[in-house]
Amino acid sequence: MTRIGEVATEYGWVVTGILRRVTISAEGREVVKGFVEPGRFAGDYRSLLTGAKSRQTVEALKRSHLLAS
């Protein structure tokens, strides 16, 4: 859905599945910032609104269905 260093083009509502939000630490390690379950929004809203490069990756951990715009 969103990748670090890219500008977000979508933001969505999770209907089924589970996603995780990941960033990279100053030391270059992957840091899990949280999980997104059904009934919640997913994506990098800041990047979507401002056009700034995303500081996080949002990825599905299992087959997921989202309503995205």
Backbone as a chain_set.jsonl record, in Angstrom:
{"seq": "MTRIGEVATEYGWVVTGILRRVTISAEGREVVKGFVEPGRFAGDYRSLLTGAKSRQTVEALKRSHLLAS", "coords": {"N": [[0.819, -1.187, 0.0], [1.771, 1.355, 0.931], [5.089, 2.564, 0.654], [8.302, 3.079, 2.129], [9.909, 6.098, 1.346], [8.457, 6.615, -0.938], [5.779, 8.548, -2.364], [2.648, 8.563, -0.882], [-0.306, 7.354, -2.398], [-2.711, 6.355, -1.814], [-5.205, 5.734, 0.694], [-6.769, 3.767, 3.032], [-9.62, 1.846, 4.261], [-9.607, -0.89, 6.323], [-11.1, -3.875, 5.627], [-11.006, -6.694, 5.785], [-8.447, -8.927, 7.018], [-4.991, -8.238, 7.981], [-2.642, -5.67, 8.531], [0.698, -4.329, 8.677], [2.624, -1.653, 10.066], [5.69, -0.309, 9.268], [8.894, 1.097, 9.934], [12.192, 2.465, 9.386], [14.921, 2.451, 11.56], [17.34, 4.864, 12.847], [19.659, 3.459, 12.952], [19.38, 1.74, 10.91], [17.74, -0.448, 11.214], [14.796, -2.469, 10.893], [11.744, -1.398, 12.206], [8.839, -2.271, 13.78], [5.988, -0.435, 13.835], [3.347, -0.77, 14.39], [0.169, -2.515, 14.103], [-2.537, -2.959, 11.82], [-5.859, -3.553, 12.0], [-9.035, -5.025, 10.913], [-11.618, -2.582, 10.468], [-10.248, -0.28, 10.857], [-8.328, 2.546, 9.668], [-5.766, 2.597, 7.12], [-2.524, 3.442, 5.916], [-0.324, 6.111, 4.827], [-1.184, 8.94, 5.916], [-0.168, 11.552, 6.234], [1.765, 11.733, 4.188], [0.084, 11.374, 1.977], [-1.519, 13.69, 2.095], [0.343, 15.833, 2.03], [2.203, 15.285, 0.047], [4.722, 14.561, 0.64], [7.562, 12.338, 0.92], [7.003, 9.055, 2.079], [7.532, 7.895, 5.412], [7.162, 5.429, 6.28], [6.362, 1.955, 5.757], [3.517, 0.257, 4.72], [2.149, -2.816, 4.897], [0.48, -5.84, 3.877], [-0.044, -8.579, 6.002], [-1.384, -10.877, 5.691], [-3.775, -12.182, 3.352], [-5.777, -9.511, 2.441], [-8.554, -7.217, 2.448], [-9.293, -4.059, 1.337], [-10.935, -0.886, 1.388], [-10.149, 1.602, -0.589], [-9.068, 4.95, -1.364]], "CA": [[0.0, 0.0, 0.0], [2.69, 2.492, 1.017], [6.479, 2.143, 0.868], [9.227, 4.118, 2.576], [10.56, 6.841, 0.27], [7.518, 6.907, -2.01], [4.651, 9.392, -1.971], [1.417, 7.781, -0.771], [-1.373, 7.706, -3.334], [-3.941, 5.736, -1.315], [-5.471, 5.621, 2.121], [-7.924, 2.878, 2.976], [-10.315, 1.231, 5.386], [-9.359, -2.33, 6.309], [-12.333, -4.653, 5.77], [-10.554, -7.989, 6.309], [-7.001, -9.105, 6.999], [-4.191, -7.471, 8.934], [-1.492, -5.008, 7.931], [1.637, -3.808, 9.67], [3.312, -0.401, 9.745], [7.115, -0.503, 9.534], [9.803, 2.187, 9.59], [13.602, 2.083, 9.54], [15.56, 3.248, 12.613], [18.567, 5.586, 12.466], [20.706, 2.442, 12.83], [19.088, 0.936, 9.735], [16.956, -1.636, 11.556], [13.354, -2.414, 10.692], [11.011, -1.228, 13.461], [7.396, -2.397, 13.597], [5.309, 0.654, 14.55], [2.03, -1.213, 14.808], [-0.627, -3.362, 13.225], [-3.821, -2.369, 11.461], [-6.85, -4.617, 11.93], [-10.3, -4.596, 10.31], [-12.327, -1.513, 11.163], [-9.338, 0.851, 11.041], [-7.737, 3.106, 8.458], [-4.369, 2.242, 6.883], [-1.813, 4.237, 4.924], [0.433, 7.252, 5.363], [-2.056, 10.096, 5.698], [0.68, 12.743, 6.094], [2.333, 11.702, 2.845], [-1.01, 11.558, 1.035], [-1.967, 15.087, 2.117], [1.393, 16.824, 1.761], [3.042, 14.912, -1.08], [6.056, 14.226, 1.148], [7.904, 10.919, 0.87], [6.56, 8.312, 3.254], [8.542, 7.428, 6.359], [6.761, 4.106, 6.729], [5.809, 0.993, 4.816], [2.312, -0.418, 5.202], [2.07, -4.039, 4.097], [-0.435, -6.876, 4.343], [0.589, -9.783, 6.559], [-2.146, -11.972, 5.102], [-4.721, -11.687, 2.347], [-6.58, -8.453, 3.035], [-9.458, -6.467, 1.571], [-9.384, -2.667, 1.77], [-11.651, 0.109, 0.595], [-9.144, 2.654, -0.686], [-9.324, 6.059, -2.276]], "C": [[0.866, 1.255, 0.0], [4.09, 1.954, 1.268], [7.324, 3.347, 1.284], [9.875, 4.765, 1.349], [9.669, 7.155, -0.914], [6.411, 7.81, -1.481], [3.396, 8.528, -1.971], [0.375, 8.281, -1.764], [-2.71, 7.132, -2.905], [-3.996, 5.792, 0.202], [-6.73, 4.792, 2.198], [-8.426, 2.374, 4.313], [-10.114, -0.267, 5.272], [-10.674, -3.058, 6.59], [-12.005, -6.023, 6.36], [-9.029, -8.044, 6.232], [-6.302, -8.318, 8.094], [-2.962, -6.912, 8.219], [-0.543, -4.592, 9.042], [2.286, -2.545, 9.128], [4.753, -0.542, 10.201], [7.881, 0.752, 9.137], [11.234, 1.662, 9.751], [14.239, 3.016, 10.567], [16.8, 3.952, 12.065], [19.738, 4.614, 12.273], [20.477, 1.521, 11.64], [18.291, -0.328, 9.999], [15.479, -1.394, 11.288], [12.666, -2.35, 12.052], [9.519, -1.31, 13.155], [6.722, -1.347, 14.478], [3.915, 0.249, 15.019], [1.354, -2.069, 13.755], [-1.971, -2.691, 12.989], [-4.796, -3.513, 11.218], [-8.12, -4.111, 11.255], [-11.013, -3.546, 11.167], [-11.461, -0.294, 11.42], [-8.827, 1.321, 9.685], [-6.261, 2.723, 8.36], [-3.793, 3.117, 5.784], [-1.044, 5.35, 5.604], [-0.333, 8.523, 5.01], [-1.242, 11.372, 5.477], [1.243, 12.83, 4.686], [1.256, 11.963, 1.788], [-1.427, 13.022, 0.944], [-0.912, 16.08, 1.661], [2.227, 16.533, 0.518], [4.473, 14.604, -0.675], [6.304, 12.72, 1.017], [7.522, 10.257, 2.19], [7.746, 7.88, 4.11], [8.196, 6.036, 6.881], [6.303, 3.25, 5.549], [4.588, 0.391, 5.477], [2.124, -1.622, 4.296], [1.127, -5.049, 4.729], [0.359, -8.068, 4.858], [-0.133, -11.04, 6.091], [-3.134, -11.355, 4.12], [-5.678, -10.704, 3.019], [-7.459, -7.792, 1.989], [-9.584, -5.065, 2.155], [-10.283, -1.868, 0.841], [-10.734, 1.316, 0.565], [-9.597, 3.758, -1.636], [-8.026, 6.731, -2.594]], "O": [[0.697, 2.124, -0.855], [4.259, 0.991, 2.016], [7.089, 4.474, 0.849], [10.328, 4.076, 0.435], [10.08, 7.891, -1.811], [6.141, 7.83, -0.281], [3.113, 7.84, -2.952], [0.202, 9.486, -1.944], [-3.731, 7.382, -3.546], [-2.976, 5.884, 0.886], [-7.69, 5.085, 1.485], [-7.753, 2.465, 5.34], [-10.417, -0.856, 4.235], [-11.281, -2.884, 7.646], [-12.644, -6.462, 7.316], [-8.406, -7.299, 5.475], [-6.937, -7.801, 9.013], [-2.33, -7.593, 7.411], [-0.934, -4.513, 10.206], [2.476, -2.381, 7.923], [5.02, -0.851, 11.362], [7.564, 1.394, 8.135], [11.441, 0.537, 10.205], [14.112, 4.236, 10.459], [17.248, 3.667, 10.954], [20.68, 4.898, 11.535], [21.28, 0.624, 11.383], [18.17, -1.185, 9.123], [14.974, -0.28, 11.433], [12.962, -3.146, 12.943], [8.995, -0.52, 12.37], [6.862, -1.361, 15.701], [3.365, 0.854, 15.939], [1.891, -2.311, 12.674], [-2.476, -1.956, 13.837], [-4.582, -4.342, 10.334], [-8.273, -2.908, 11.045], [-11.015, -3.607, 12.397], [-11.879, 0.629, 12.119], [-8.884, 0.594, 8.693], [-5.587, 2.545, 9.375], [-4.489, 3.487, 4.838], [-1.112, 5.507, 6.823], [-0.147, 9.101, 3.939], [-1.592, 12.186, 4.623], [1.199, 13.89, 4.062], [1.492, 12.687, 0.82], [-1.662, 13.537, -0.148], [-1.227, 17.058, 0.984], [2.885, 17.429, -0.009], [5.338, 14.408, -1.529], [5.361, 11.929, 1.007], [7.698, 10.827, 3.267], [8.816, 7.547, 3.599], [8.841, 5.524, 7.796], [5.913, 3.759, 4.498], [4.618, 0.053, 6.66], [1.959, -1.481, 3.085], [0.988, -5.111, 5.95], [1.317, -8.509, 4.223], [0.436, -12.132, 6.093], [-3.296, -10.135, 4.077], [-6.306, -11.021, 4.029], [-7.15, -7.805, 0.798], [-9.936, -4.9, 3.323], [-10.372, -2.154, -0.353], [-10.557, 1.985, 1.583], [-10.38, 3.543, -2.561], [-8.003, 7.701, -3.352]]}, "num_chains": 1, "name": "protein.A"}
